[in-house]
Amino acid sequence: MPVVFVIGRDWTVRAGVRAELLEAGVDALGFETLEDADAAARPPDAVLVDASSADISHPALRRWAGHAAVLAVTSGVTGEAMPDFAQALRRPVRIAEIVTAVRPILRGHAA
């Protein structure tokens, strides 16, 4: 079962994305901070991070990017600098759009 880390302070978005991915057979783990996610024992197959509530220059993101896709939801207004390893999803974005962006990344992983 593929593993996706869903990271961000907004619990409503975390819960919605996790519910949709769990329904699709993905082990979606929610974390409020990158530090919490970094302490997880399992390596992710994909990482979804809210760039407005997390430091996207965190070393864990670069480490995970060596074997996992990193998607960052950005405000599109504040002009967060995106690292070269991350794909940006600009707000406004719906939960369904986020899940649609994650699914192709997980192809090839047993669900």
C-alpha positions in Angstrom: 0.0 0.0 0.0 1.5 3.4 -1.0 2.2 5.9 1.8 1.5 9.6 1.4 2.4 12.2 4.1 -0.2 15.0 4.3 1.4 17.9 6.2 -0.2 21.1 7.2 -1.7 23.0 10.1 -5.2 23.2 8.6 -6.7 20.0 10.0 -9.8 20.3 7.7 -7.7 20.0 4.6 -5.5 17.2 6.1 -8.6 15.2 7.1 -10.3 15.7 3.7 -7.3 14.7 1.6 -6.6 11.8 3.9 -10.2 10.5 3.7 -10.2 10.6 -0.1 -6.8 8.9 -0.4 -7.7 6.3 2.2 -10.9 5.5 0.2 -8.6 4.9 -2.8 -6.5 2.4 -0.9 -3.6 4.8 0.0 -2.1 4.9 3.5 -2.4 8.6 4.0 -0.7 9.8 7.2 -1.5 13.3 8.5 0.9 15.5 10.3 0.6 19.0 11.6 4.3 19.8 11.1 7.3 18.6 9.0 9.1 17.7 12.3 6.2 15.4 13.2 6.4 13.8 9.7 10.1 13.5 9.9 9.8 11.4 13.1 7.6 8.8 11.3 9.2 5.4 10.9 8.0 4.8 7.4 9.3 6.5 4.3 6.7 8.1 2.1 6.0 7.4 -1.6 4.6 11.0 -1.9 4.5 14.1 0.3 1.8 16.8 0.2 2.8 19.9 2.2 1.0 23.1 2.8 3.7 25.7 2.0 1.9 28.4 3.9 2.2 26.6 7.2 5.5 24.7 6.8 9.1 25.6 5.9 9.5 24.0 2.5 13.2 24.4 2.8 13.1 21.8 5.6 15.9 19.2 5.0 13.4 16.3 5.4 11.6 17.4 2.2 14.9 17.3 0.2 15.7 13.9 1.7 12.2 12.5 0.8 12.5 14.0 -2.7 15.2 11.5 -3.4 12.6 8.7 -3.6 9.2 10.4 -3.3 7.3 13.1 -5.2 6.8 16.3 -3.2 3.8 18.5 -3.9 3.3 21.8 -2.2 0.1 23.7 -1.9 1.0 27.4 -2.2 -1.0 30.6 -1.7 0.0 31.9 -5.1 0.0 35.4 -3.4 2.9 35.4 -1.0 5.3 34.1 -3.6 6.8 31.2 -1.7 10.1 30.2 -3.3 9.6 26.7 -4.6 12.5 24.3 -4.4 13.4 22.6 -7.6 12.2 19.2 -6.4 8.6 20.3 -5.6 5.6 20.5 -7.8 3.3 23.5 -6.9 -0.5 23.4 -6.6 -1.7 27.0 -6.3 -4.6 28.1 -4.2 -7.5 28.2 -4.6 -7.4 24.4 -4.9 -10.1 21.9 -3.9 -9.4 18.6 -2.1 -10.5 16.7 -5.2 -7.8 18.6 -7.3 -5.2 17.7 -4.7 -6.1 14.0 -4.8 -6.2 14.1 -8.6 -2.6 15.4 -8.5 -1.4 12.7 -6.1 -2.9 9.7 -7.8 -0.7 9.6 -11.0 2.4 9.8 -8.8 1.3 6.6 -7.0 0.8 4.5 -10.1 3.1 1.5 -10.0 2.7 1.3 -6.2 0.5 -1.5 -5.0 -2.8 -0.2 -3.6 
